[in-house]
Amino acid sequence: MANENVGVYDPGRDLTVHCQSAVTGKRFLAIAADRITSDSSNNIVVTTATAAGRTCGVSKYDAPAGGKCGMYRGNSRVTFVTASAALTAFQEVEVGITGQAAPKNAGVAVGFAVTSCASGSDAEISLY
């Protein structure tokens, strides 16, 4: 699978989700619509999270619109999220552009950086 995200610590529970739009691995996701009940999958429907908004988890890998994707979720879970700006250890983060991790500003705090990282690199984020 392209751009696969491998969890750092796994106290949370993984889900398989249905992608309303194409998603990129290691990005924050948000619920986009009601759960699919037309087939036996019963998956929740997600899309890339909106900047400064809430999140329901982090995509494990790239997936096309209409496809399935693994999603990491869970309070205190540490996983990789691509950073849209440099982050410092223990800095709170919010959803940035295209679902990336951004320094907490006026948006919803969704976690914190476990270690420092450069813009564009994969940040270790402990999820709230």
C-alpha positions, 0 to 999 in steps of 0.5 A, spaced: 500 500 500 502 506 498 504 511 503 503 506 509 502 509 516 505 504 521 502 506 529 507 508 534 503 505 540 497 502 539 492 502 545 486 505 541 482 501 536 483 501 529 477 501 524 475 500 517 472 506 514 469 508 507 472 514 504 467 519 501 473 522 497 480 520 496 484 520 502 492 521 503 495 516 509 497 519 515 492 525 515 486 527 520 480 524 518 473 526 519 466 523 519 463 525 512 456 522 512 451 517 516 454 509 516 453 505 510 448 500 511 446 498 504 451 492 505 454 488 510 460 492 511 457 497 516 463 502 515 463 509 517 464 514 512 470 519 512 473 524 509 479 529 510 478 533 516 477 540 515 483 545 518 481 547 525 476 542 526 475 536 529 477 529 527 475 522 528 482 518 527 488 518 522 488 514 516 493 508 515 494 509 508 492 512 501 485 510 499 481 512 493 474 515 493 469 510 494 474 505 497 476 503 504 481 505 509 484 503 515 483 508 521 487 509 527 483 512 533 483 512 541 485 517 546 493 517 548 494 513 542 501 515 538 501 515 531 504 518 525 501 525 522 504 529 516 506 536 519 504 542 515 509 546 520 515 545 524 512 542 531 516 542 538 516 536 543 509 537 547 506 542 543 499 541 542 496 540 535 490 542 531 488 539 524 491 544 519 491 544 511 489 537 507 488 534 514 496 535 516 498 536 524 499 544 525 501 548 531 495 549 535 492 556 534 484 558 534 482 551 532 480 544 536 486 541 540 486 534 537 493 532 540 500 533 542 507 532 538 511 527 542 517 529 539 520 535 535 519 535 527 520 539 521 515 541 516 513 536 511 515 530 515 511 525 519 510 527 526 509 523 532 502 525 535 499 523 541 491 523 540 486 526 544 
